[in-house]
């Protein structure tokens, strides 16, 4: 009898708890100011170097989207004038389950003829391809998107896009490619780039 009474009180208590609890549902929209922005990472390529310190990271995706901001350190002159046309690397992915000098897609950049140019930069079966996308201003945040599609890479900066060929249709994994200065020369001074993944 005690067992039945105890079970009755437990069941009754659970019903009272369920009735007295209110469930509050909050729907967040893009305009809510309390949504934290993703953190930005500052990459610094030191004078005399090609890269900053970055951890090896595998990425399982076919699209990356990020915001990048260059500052005035993106303005430089190379020691050998012909190297001014070399394209530095911003951000991207290896592809086709190979190393990045065999297959990869990255955004590239350079200070050339008085402007900060953004390029599509790929390797497809060890063949390098590049295409000018647009120019941006130091100090201005811009949105970048790279999509790996069947037989192609789609590069987009804000509303401007270009496509370059891809030598495979799928890949099981990619590794992240980070900012790199060069080309032949190393950074003539410290170069700082802020990147926020979106």
C-alpha positions as CSV (number, residue, x, y, z in Angstrom):
1,X,0.0,0.0,0.0
2,X,2.8,2.4,0.9
3,X,4.4,1.7,-2.6
4,X,1.2,2.7,-4.3
5,X,0.8,5.9,-2.3
6,X,4.5,6.8,-2.9
7,X,4.0,6.3,-6.7
8,X,0.8,8.4,-6.6
9,X,2.7,11.3,-4.9
10,X,5.6,11.1,-7.3
11,X,3.3,11.1,-10.3
12,X,1.3,14.0,-8.8
13,X,4.5,16.0,-8.2
14,X,5.6,15.5,-11.7
15,X,2.3,16.7,-13.1
16,X,2.4,19.8,-10.8
17,X,6.0,20.5,-12.0
18,X,5.0,20.1,-15.6
19,X,2.0,22.4,-15.2
20,X,3.9,25.1,-13.3
21,X,6.9,25.3,-15.7
22,X,6.8,27.8,-18.5
23,X,8.7,27.2,-21.6
24,X,10.1,30.3,-23.1
25,X,11.0,30.2,-26.8
26,X,13.1,33.0,-28.3
27,X,13.5,33.4,-32.0
28,X,16.7,35.2,-33.0
29,X,16.8,37.1,-36.2
30,X,19.8,38.6,-38.1
31,X,18.8,42.0,-36.8
32,X,19.2,41.0,-33.1
33,X,22.1,43.0,-31.7
34,X,22.8,40.5,-28.9
35,X,24.1,37.8,-31.4
36,X,27.9,37.8,-31.0
37,X,29.9,38.1,-34.2
38,X,32.3,35.3,-35.0
39,X,35.8,36.2,-33.6
40,X,38.3,37.7,-36.0
41,X,41.8,36.3,-36.3
42,X,44.8,38.6,-36.9
43,X,47.5,37.1,-39.1
44,X,50.9,38.8,-39.0
45,X,53.6,38.0,-41.5
46,X,56.8,39.3,-40.1
47,X,59.4,41.2,-42.1
48,X,61.6,38.7,-43.8
49,X,59.1,35.9,-43.6
50,X,56.5,34.3,-45.9
51,X,53.9,33.1,-43.3
52,X,52.7,33.7,-39.8
53,X,52.1,31.0,-37.2
54,X,49.1,28.9,-38.2
55,X,47.9,25.5,-37.1
56,X,47.3,22.7,-39.5
57,X,43.5,22.2,-39.8
58,X,41.5,19.8,-41.8
59,X,38.3,21.2,-43.3
60,X,35.2,19.2,-44.4
61,X,33.3,21.6,-46.6
62,X,32.7,22.7,-50.2
63,X,32.3,26.4,-49.4
64,X,34.2,28.8,-47.3
65,X,33.0,32.3,-46.5
66,X,34.9,35.0,-44.6
67,X,35.5,38.7,-44.1
68,X,39.0,40.0,-44.6
69,X,40.4,43.5,-43.8
70,X,43.8,44.6,-44.9
71,X,45.5,47.6,-43.3
72,X,48.1,50.0,-44.7
73,X,50.7,47.3,-44.3
74,X,49.3,45.8,-47.5
75,X,51.1,48.7,-49.3
76,X,54.6,47.6,-50.2
77,X,57.4,47.7,-52.8
78,X,59.4,44.6,-53.7
79,X,63.2,44.8,-53.9
80,X,63.1,43.5,-57.5
81,X,60.6,45.6,-59.5
82,X,59.4,42.6,-61.6
83,X,58.3,40.8,-58.4
84,X,55.7,43.5,-57.7
85,X,53.4,41.5,-60.0
86,X,53.7,38.3,-57.9
87,X,50.4,37.3,-56.2
88,X,50.5,36.8,-52.4
89,X,48.0,34.3,-50.9
90,X,45.1,35.2,-48.6
91,X,42.9,32.2,-47.6
92,X,41.7,29.0,-49.2
93,X,41.7,25.2,-49.3
94,X,43.7,22.3,-50.7
95,X,41.7,20.0,-52.9
96,X,41.3,16.6,-54.6
97,X,42.9,14.8,-51.6
98,X,46.3,16.1,-52.8
99,X,48.9,18.7,-51.6
100,X,48.1,22.3,-52.4
101,X,50.7,22.6,-55.1
102,X,48.9,19.9,-57.0
103,X,45.3,21.0,-56.4
104,X,44.0,24.0,-54.4
105,X,42.0,27.1,-54.5
106,X,42.9,30.4,-52.7
107,X,42.2,34.1,-52.9
108,X,45.3,36.0,-53.8
109,X,46.3,39.6,-53.3
110,X,49.0,42.1,-54.3
111,X,49.7,45.8,-54.2
112,X,50.1,46.6,-57.9
113,X,50.0,49.9,-59.8
114,X,48.7,51.8,-56.8
115,X,45.8,49.5,-55.9
116,X,45.2,46.5,-53.7
117,X,44.1,43.7,-56.1
118,X,42.3,40.5,-55.2
119,X,42.8,37.5,-57.5
120,X,41.5,33.9,-57.8
121,X,44.6,31.6,-57.5
122,X,44.5,27.9,-58.1
123,X,46.5,24.8,-58.9
124,X,44.7,22.2,-61.1
125,X,46.8,19.1,-61.6
126,X,49.9,21.2,-60.9
127,X,48.9,23.9,-63.4
128,X,48.6,27.3,-61.8
129,X,45.7,29.5,-62.9
130,X,45.0,33.1,-61.8
131,X,42.2,35.6,-62.5
132,X,41.8,39.2,-61.4
133,X,38.5,39.6,-59.4
134,X,38.4,43.2,-58.0
135,X,40.3,45.8,-56.0
136,X,39.6,46.7,-52.4
137,X,40.7,49.5,-50.0
138,X,43.0,49.1,-47.0
139,X,40.9,49.5,-43.8
140,X,37.7,48.2,-45.5
141,X,36.1,44.9,-44.6
142,X,35.1,42.8,-47.6
143,X,33.2,39.5,-47.9
144,X,34.9,36.6,-49.7
145,X,33.3,33.3,-50.7
146,X,34.9,30.3,-52.4
147,X,32.7,27.4,-53.6
148,X,34.1,24.1,-54.9
149,X,31.6,22.9,-57.5
150,X,31.7,20.2,-60.2
151,X,34.7,20.9,-62.5
152,X,35.1,24.4,-61.1
153,X,35.9,26.9,-58.4
154,X,33.7,30.0,-57.9
155,X,35.4,32.9,-56.3
156,X,33.3,35.8,-55.1
157,X,34.3,39.1,-53.5
158,X,31.3,41.1,-52.4
159,X,29.2,41.1,-55.6
160,X,32.0,40.3,-58.1
161,X,32.8,36.7,-59.1
162,X,35.0,34.7,-61.4
163,X,35.3,31.0,-62.1
164,X,38.4,28.8,-62.7
165,X,38.6,25.1,-63.6
166,X,38.9,22.2,-61.1
167,X,40.4,18.9,-61.9
168,X,38.2,16.8,-59.6
169,X,34.5,16.7,-58.7
170,X,34.7,15.7,-55.1
171,X,37.2,15.4,-52.3
172,X,36.9,13.7,-48.9
173,X,39.0,16.3,-47.1
174,X,40.8,19.6,-47.5
175,X,43.3,21.5,-45.4
176,X,43.1,25.2,-44.6
177,X,45.5,27.5,-46.5
178,X,46.5,30.7,-44.6
179,X,48.0,34.1,-45.5
180,X,51.4,33.8,-47.3
181,X,53.6,36.6,-48.7
182,X,55.4,35.8,-52.1
183,X,56.3,34.9,-54.7
184,X,60.0,35.0,-54.7
185,X,60.5,37.6,-52.1
186,X,59.7,37.7,-48.4
187,X,57.7,40.4,-46.7
188,X,59.5,43.8,-46.8
189,X,57.9,44.7,-43.5
190,X,55.3,43.3,-41.0
191,X,52.0,42.7,-42.8
192,X,48.8,42.4,-40.9
193,X,45.5,40.9,-42.1
194,X,42.3,40.4,-40.1
195,X,40.1,37.4,-41.1
196,X,36.7,36.6,-39.7
197,X,35.1,33.3,-40.8
198,X,31.4,33.7,-41.5
